[in-house]
Amino acid sequence: MPGLSMRRLLLSARQFCTRHPVAVGVTATFLLSLLLRVLYLLGAPDRSWPFSIFFYGDSRFFHTYALDWARDRSPAQPTLPYHPPLFPALLGWLYQLLGEPRGDAFPYKLSLAVLHSATVAFTWAWWRRVLGTAWSLLAAGLFSASFGWLVLSTTYSNEVLYALFLSATCALVLQARSGLAWWAAVLLGAVMGLGSLTRAEHLYLWPFLLAFAAFARDRQVPLKPQLVRWAVAMAVSLAVLAPWSVRNARVIQELNAQAPGLEPLPELTLVTVYGPINFAMANNAQATGGFTPDLVNKLGADGHLDAANPSQRHLLLHGYSEGLRWMAENPGDATRLLLAKLDRWLEGLSLGLGVSNFPSGLRGARPPVDVFIPESHWLKWPLALLLLVGAGLSLRAPHRAFSLFTAVLLHRFLITLAFFGYARGMLALFPALLPLLLLPLQVLASRRPTLSARLPAMASAALLLLWLEAGVRAMSEPRGFSASGTTERTGGKLIQDDWVQIWPKS
C-alpha cells in the first residue's frame, strides 16, 4: 500500500539520521550553503565578471598570476614576492581544469562557492563539540547566509581559501586540549604552513595557539611529550614553507644582482616581503586606517612597486622603523589612526544577511582592496559588544574551550593595529567569531531550559526565509546597481582599487 510504503520510507530516513547525525548534518549544511550561493550568483548582475560589484580586491593580480601558472609560464623579469602564492595557484589549477576564461568567470566563481560551502559544512562538524548541535546549526546558518561571505565566496578572494585553513587550525587545536597526537601534530603543521601561504600573518598565530594550549591543557597529560609534538608541528609548518622560501631567495638574489649599488634585500623571506613596506604605508601622515598606497605612489615608478627604486627599497628594508618613528613623533595622530583602523575592521560586523544584506541594505561604499561597507552600519556596535562579552566569558572555566577563539581574535586585533583595517579581515575570522558571538546568548538561554532548546531552532528556521528571498531574486531580472568614484583620465572608467560608491537602481 502507498501509505504504508511512505511510512516505512520516513521511518528508515529517521533511523538513518539518528544513526549518522554528523554525516546528515554535514551534507545538509553543505547543500544549503551551496544552494544559497548558486541563487545569489544567478540573481547577481556580476556573475560572469572576474570580480564583484561589492569586492574588487586583488582580482586582477590573481587572474594574471593564475594564467601564468596555468600556462607554466614564468615572468620575464624576477618580481618581488609581494602576494602569498596559494590562492592564485588554486585559481590557476581551476583554469587548467576548466579551461582558461573566455569572457565568463561563472564556472570559477561556482567552484569557489563549492569550496566555501565545504568549509561551512566542515566547520559545523567541529562546532558541535563546543556549541552543541542546535547552536552549531544556527552558527552554520549564519555563516552560510552572511552577505559578506556570499560576496567573498563567489569572487576571486583569498579569504575563501583562508577560512578553510583557519577552521582546520581551530579544529585541530581544540582536539589537542586533551593532548596533541603525533598525527595531529603533523597535520596541524601542514595546515599552518598552507594557511601562511594563503595569508602570511597566519604564521604569527603560533604564539597564540601555544598560549591557548598552555591555558586550557589537561593537567593530567604529561607536559614534556606534548612540547616535543608542538615543536614537530612548528617544524612541519616551516617545511611546508621551505620550497616557496627557496624560490624567494633565488628571486631576491637576482634582484640584488641587478642593483649592486643599493642596500641588498634580505634573501630569507618565508612568504612575502610586504611586512615593512605595508607597515610604513599603514602608519604615516597620509594613512586613513584602510589601505592607502599614497606613500608609495609619491615615490615614483608610477605607483608600482619597484625594488630598484631607492626610496621604495628603503621602505622594503626599513619600513618598520619609519612607521614607528612617525608614531613616536605624532602620538596624537597615531592614536586617532589606530582607532580608525579598528573602526574599519569592525565594519565587518555591519554586514548583514542574505542577498539583500538585511538589515543593513545595499547602499554604501567599497573601499580600496576591501569588501563593501553599508551606509547603515549601526549593526556593528551591538555585535561588537556581544563579541566582547563572549571573549570575557571564554576566560571562565566552564567555557575555556572558547578561549581559543579569543586568542584568534586577539591575533587579528593586533595585526589590524599594526597594519590596515579591513572589513574582510573580520569576515575571515568567522570560524572563530561566530562561537564567541553566540556564547553570551547560549549562556543566557541556558538559564531557561525550554528557551535553550527552542531559541536556536526558531532562529535557524527563520534564517530559511533568506533562502526563499534568494530564490525569488534568482527568478527575477538581476538587480541593477549604480556606482561612482574616481575615474581614469582617459576613457572615464572607474578606478576599481579606489573608493567606489554603490547604490541599487530604483
C-alpha positions in Angstrom: 0.0 0.0 0.0 1.3 3.5 -0.9 0.6 4.9 2.6 2.5 2.1 4.3 5.5 2.4 1.9 5.7 6.1 2.7 5.7 5.5 6.4 8.4 2.8 6.1 10.5 5.3 4.0 10.1 8.0 6.6 10.9 5.6 9.4 14.1 4.4 7.5 15.1 8.1 6.9 14.6 8.9 10.6 16.7 5.8 11.6 19.4 6.8 9.2 19.5 10.4 10.6 19.6 9.0 14.2 22.5 6.6 13.4 24.5 9.1 11.3 23.8 12.6 12.6 27.1 14.1 11.6 27.0 12.8 8.0 23.5 14.1 7.6 24.4 17.5 9.2 27.5 17.9 7.0 25.5 17.0 3.9 22.6 19.3 4.7 24.8 22.3 5.7 26.9 21.9 2.5 23.9 21.6 0.2 22.1 24.5 1.8 25.1 26.7 1.7 25.8 25.9 -1.9 22.2 26.4 -2.9 22.2 30.0 -1.4 25.5 30.8 -3.3 24.1 29.5 -6.6 20.9 31.5 -6.1 23.0 34.6 -5.2 25.1 34.2 -8.4 22.0 33.7 -10.6 20.5 36.9 -9.3 23.7 38.9 -9.5 24.5 41.2 -12.4 28.2 40.5 -11.9 28.0 36.7 -12.0 30.2 36.4 -15.2 32.8 39.1 -14.1 36.1 38.0 -12.6 35.4 40.3 -9.6 32.3 41.5 -7.8 30.5 44.8 -7.6 30.9 44.5 -3.9 34.6 43.4 -3.9 37.4 44.0 -6.3 40.4 43.3 -4.1 43.4 41.8 -5.9 41.4 40.0 -8.5 43.4 41.5 -11.4 46.6 40.1 -9.9 45.1 36.8 -9.1 43.8 36.4 -12.6 47.2 37.3 -14.2 49.1 35.1 -11.9 46.7 32.2 -12.4 47.0 32.5 -16.2 50.8 32.3 -15.9 50.6 29.4 -13.5 48.1 27.5 -15.8 50.4 28.1 -18.8 53.5 27.1 -16.8 55.0 30.5 -17.8 57.5 32.4 -15.6 57.6 36.2 -15.7 60.2 37.7 -18.0 61.7 39.6 -15.1 62.0 38.5 -11.4 59.2 40.0 -9.4 59.2 40.7 -5.7 57.2 38.0 -3.7 54.6 40.5 -2.5 51.5 38.3 -2.6 51.1 34.8 -0.9 51.0 32.2 -3.7 48.5 29.6 -2.7 45.2 31.2 -3.8 46.3 32.3 -7.2 47.9 28.8 -7.7 44.5 27.3 -6.8 42.9 29.6 -9.4 45.5 28.6 -11.9 44.6 24.9 -11.3 41.0 25.8 -11.9 42.0 27.4 -15.2 43.8 24.2 -16.2 40.9 22.0 -15.1 38.0 24.1 -16.6 39.9 25.9 -19.3 41.1 29.5 -19.4 38.4 32.2 -19.1 36.6 33.2 -22.3 34.7 36.2 -21.0 32.7 34.3 -18.4 34.0 33.7 -14.8 30.9 31.9 -13.6 32.5 28.4 -13.6 35.4 29.6 -11.4 33.1 31.5 -9.1 30.9 28.4 -8.7 34.0 26.4 -7.9 34.9 28.8 -5.1 31.3 28.6 -3.9 31.6 24.8 -3.6 34.9 25.2 -1.7 33.3 27.6 0.8 30.2 25.5 1.2 32.5 22.6 2.1 34.2 24.9 4.6 30.8 25.8 6.2 30.0 22.1 6.5 33.4 21.1 7.9 33.2 24.0 10.4 29.8 22.9 11.6 31.1 19.4 12.2 33.6 20.6 14.8 31.5 23.5 16.1 29.2 20.7 17.5 31.9 19.9 20.1 31.8 23.4 21.6 28.3 24.7 20.8 26.2 21.6 20.8 24.1 20.5 17.8 21.3 23.1 17.9 23.6 26.2 18.4 26.1 24.9 15.9 23.3 24.6 13.3 22.4 28.2 13.9 26.1 29.2 13.6 26.3 27.3 10.3 23.1 29.1 9.1 24.7 32.5 9.9 27.9 31.5 8.2 26.0 30.4 5.1 23.7 33.4 4.9 26.3 36.1 5.7 26.1 38.7 3.0 29.9 39.4 3.3 30.6 35.7 2.7 28.1 35.5 -0.1 30.3 38.1 -1.8 33.7 36.7 -0.8 32.9 33.1 -1.6 31.7 33.9 -5.1 34.6 36.0 -6.3 38.4 36.0 -6.6 39.2 36.4 -2.9 41.9 34.5 -1.0 39.7 34.7 2.1 37.6 31.9 0.7 40.7 29.6 0.9 42.0 31.1 4.2 38.7 30.4 6.0 39.2 26.7 5.4 42.7 26.7 6.9 41.7 28.8 9.8 38.8 26.4 10.5 41.0 23.4 10.3 43.6 25.1 12.6 40.9 25.7 15.2 39.5 22.1 14.9 43.0 20.5 15.4 44.0 22.8 18.3 40.7 22.2 20.1 41.2 18.5 19.8 44.7 18.9 21.3 43.3 20.1 24.6 43.5 16.5 25.9 46.9 16.0 24.2 48.3 16.6 20.8 48.6 13.2 19.0 51.5 12.7 16.5 49.2 12.6 13.5 47.5 15.8 14.7 50.9 17.5 15.1 51.9 16.7 11.6 48.5 17.7 10.2 48.4 20.9 12.2 51.9 21.9 10.9 50.7 21.3 7.3 47.6 23.3 7.8 49.5 26.2 9.4 52.0 26.2 6.6 49.3 26.2 3.9 47.4 28.9 5.8 50.5 31.0 5.8 50.9 30.6 2.1 47.4 31.9 1.8 47.7 34.8 4.2 51.2 35.5 5.6 50.0 36.6 9.0 48.7 33.2 9.7 52.2 32.1 10.6 52.2 34.5 13.5 49.2 32.7 15.0 51.6 30.2 16.5 52.3 32.1 19.8 48.6 32.5 20.4 47.9 28.8 19.8 50.7 27.9 22.2 49.3 30.2 24.8 45.9 28.6 24.5 47.4 25.1 24.7 49.1 26.1 28.0 46.0 27.8 29.3 43.5 25.1 28.5 45.5 21.9 28.6 44.6 18.8 30.6 47.0 18.9 33.6 46.9 15.1 33.7 48.7 14.9 30.3 52.5 14.8 30.6 54.0 18.1 29.5 57.3 17.0 28.0 56.0 14.8 25.2 53.5 17.5 24.4 56.2 20.1 24.0 58.0 17.8 21.6 54.9 17.3 19.5 54.2 21.0 19.3 57.8 21.5 18.2 57.2 19.0 15.5 54.1 20.8 14.4 56.0 24.1 14.0 58.8 22.3 12.2 56.3 20.8 9.7 54.9 24.2 9.0 58.4 25.6 8.2 59.0 22.5 6.0 55.8 23.4 4.0 57.1 26.9 3.6 60.6 25.8 2.5 60.0 25.4 -1.3 58.5 28.8 -1.6 61.2 30.3 0.6 63.9 28.8 -1.6 62.2 30.3 -4.7 62.0 33.7 -2.9 65.7 33.5 -2.1 66.6 32.9 -5.8 64.4 35.8 -7.0 65.8 38.2 -4.4 69.4 37.2 -5.3 68.6 38.2 -8.9 67.0 41.5 -7.8 70.1 42.3 -5.7 72.4 41.5 -8.5 70.5 43.9 -10.8 71.0 46.8 -8.3 74.6 46.3 -6.9 74.8 49.9 -5.7 71.7 49.6 -3.4 71.4 48.0 0.0 70.7 44.4 -0.5 67.3 42.9 0.3 67.3 40.0 2.8 67.2 36.7 1.0 65.4 34.8 3.8 61.8 35.5 3.1 59.4 32.8 4.3 56.3 34.0 2.4 56.4 37.7 1.3 58.4 40.9 1.6 55.4 43.1 2.3 55.7 43.4 6.1 58.0 46.5 6.3 56.6 48.5 3.4 53.0 47.8 4.4 53.7 48.9 7.9 55.1 52.2 6.6 52.1 52.6 4.3 49.8 52.0 7.2 51.5 54.4 9.6 52.2 57.8 8.2 50.6 61.2 7.9 48.6 60.2 4.8 47.3 57.0 6.3 43.5 56.6 6.8 43.2 53.3 8.6 42.4 51.3 5.5 44.7 50.5 2.5 46.2 53.7 1.1 49.2 53.4 -1.3 49.8 57.2 -1.3 53.2 56.8 0.4 54.4 54.5 -2.4 52.7 56.4 -5.2 54.6 59.6 -4.4 57.9 57.8 -4.6 57.7 57.4 -8.3 57.7 54.2 -10.5 54.1 55.2 -11.5 52.8 53.8 -8.2 54.2 50.3 -8.9 56.4 48.5 -6.5 60.0 48.6 -7.9 62.9 47.1 -5.9 65.3 49.2 -8.0 63.7 52.5 -6.8 65.9 53.6 -3.9 63.1 55.3 -2.0 60.8 52.2 -2.3 63.7 49.9 -1.5 64.3 51.9 1.7 60.8 51.2 2.8 61.1 47.5 1.9 64.1 47.3 4.2 63.3 49.9 6.9 59.5 50.3 6.8 59.0 49.2 10.4 61.5 51.8 11.7 59.9 54.6 9.5 56.4 53.8 10.7 57.4 53.6 14.4 59.4 56.8 14.1 56.3 58.6 12.8 54.1 57.2 15.5 56.6 58.3 18.2 56.8 61.8 16.8 53.0 62.1 16.3 51.3 60.2 19.3 48.0 62.0 18.9 47.7 61.4 15.2 48.9 57.8 15.7 46.2 57.2 18.3 43.5 58.5 16.0 44.8 56.3 13.3 44.7 53.2 15.5 41.1 54.0 16.3 40.3 54.4 12.6 41.9 51.0 11.8 39.7 49.4 14.5 36.6 51.1 13.2 37.3 49.9 9.7 37.9 46.4 11.0 34.6 46.4 12.9 32.8 47.3 9.8 32.9 43.6 9.0 30.2 43.3 11.7 28.0 45.8 9.9 27.3 43.4 7.1 24.0 41.6 7.4 22.4 38.5 6.0 21.0 37.2 2.7 21.2 38.6 -0.8 19.8 41.9 0.3 22.2 42.4 3.2 19.4 42.6 5.8 19.1 44.8 7.8 22.0 47.0 6.6 21.0 47.3 2.9 22.9 47.6 -0.3 23.7 51.3 -0.3 27.2 52.1 0.7 30.8 52.1 -0.5 33.6 49.8 -1.5 36.9 50.9 0.0 40.2 50.1 -1.8 41.1 46.4 -1.6 38.2 45.7 0.8 34.7 44.4 0.8 31.5 46.6 0.6 30.7 48.6 3.7 27.0 49.5 4.0 25.9 53.1 4.6 23.9 51.9 7.6 26.4 50.4 9.9 24.7 50.5 13.3 24.8 46.7 13.5 28.5 46.6 14.3 28.1 48.2 17.7 25.7 45.6 19.4 27.6 42.8 17.7 31.0 44.2 18.9 29.6 44.4 22.5 28.3 40.8 22.2 31.8 39.8 21.0 33.5 41.4 24.0 31.1 39.6 26.3 31.8 36.3 24.6 35.5 36.9 24.9 35.2 37.7 28.6 33.1 34.5 29.2 35.7 32.4 27.3 38.1 33.1 30.1 35.9 31.4 32.7 36.4 27.7 33.5 33.1 26.4 32.1 33.8 28.0 28.7 37.5 27.6 28.5 37.4 26.0 25.1 36.1 29.2 23.7 39.4 31.0 24.7 40.9 29.6 21.6 38.6 31.8 19.6 39.5 34.8 21.8 43.2 34.1 21.0 42.5 34.1 17.3 40.5 37.3 17.7 43.4 38.9 19.7 45.8 37.9 16.9 43.8 39.7 14.3 43.2 42.7 16.5 47.0 43.2 16.9 47.6 42.6 13.1 44.9 45.3 12.4 46.5 47.8 14.8 49.9 47.3 13.1 48.7 47.3 9.5 45.5 48.1 7.7 41.9 47.9 9.0 39.9 45.7 6.7 36.2 44.7 7.0 37.1 41.5 5.2 39.7 40.9 8.0 36.7 40.5 10.4 34.9 38.2 7.9 37.9 35.9 7.6 37.5 35.2 11.3 34.0 33.7 11.1 35.1 30.1 12.1 36.3 31.6 15.4 34.0 34.7 15.5 30.6 33.1 15.4 31.1 30.8 18.5 32.1 33.9 20.5 29.1 35.9 19.3 26.7 33.0 20.2 28.3 32.2 23.6 26.5 35.0 25.5 23.2 34.1 24.0 23.8 30.4 24.8 24.7 31.2 28.4 21.6 33.5 28.8 19.3 30.9 27.3 20.7 28.1 29.5 19.0 29.7 32.5 15.7 28.7 31.0 15.9 25.1 29.7 12.9 25.4 27.4 14.3 28.5 25.8 17.8 26.9 25.4 16.3 24.3 23.1 13.8 26.4 21.2 15.8 29.6 20.6 18.4 28.2 18.2 15.8 26.1 16.5 13.5 29.1 15.9 16.3 31.3 14.8 17.6 28.6 12.4 14.1 28.2 10.9 13.8 32.0 10.5 17.0 32.0 8.5 15.5 29.8 5.9 13.4 32.8 4.8 16.7 34.2 3.4 16.9 31.2 1.0 13.3 31.9 -0.1 14.2 35.5 -0.9 17.3 34.4 -2.8 15.1 32.1 -4.9 12.7 34.8 -5.7 15.6 37.1 -6.7 17.2 34.4 -8.8 14.0 34.0 -10.8 13.7 37.8 -11.4 15.8 40.1 -13.5 19.2 40.7 -11.9 19.2 43.7 -9.6 20.9 46.7 -11.1 23.4 49.0 -9.4 24.9 52.4 -10.0 28.4 53.3 -9.0 30.5 56.4 -8.8 34.1 57.1 -7.9 37.4 58.3 -9.2 37.8 57.8 -12.9 40.8 57.4 -15.2 41.9 60.4 -17.2 41.4 58.6 -20.4 38.3 56.5 -21.0 36.4 57.7 -18.0 36.4 54.2 -16.4 36.2 53.8 -12.6 39.5 53.1 -10.9 38.5 49.8 -9.3 41.0 49.9 -6.5 39.9 53.3 -5.2 36.8 54.3 -3.2 33.6 53.4 -5.1 30.1 54.5 -4.0 27.4 51.9 -4.7 23.6 52.0 -4.6 20.8 50.0 -6.1 18.9 51.3 -9.1 15.3 52.2 -8.4 
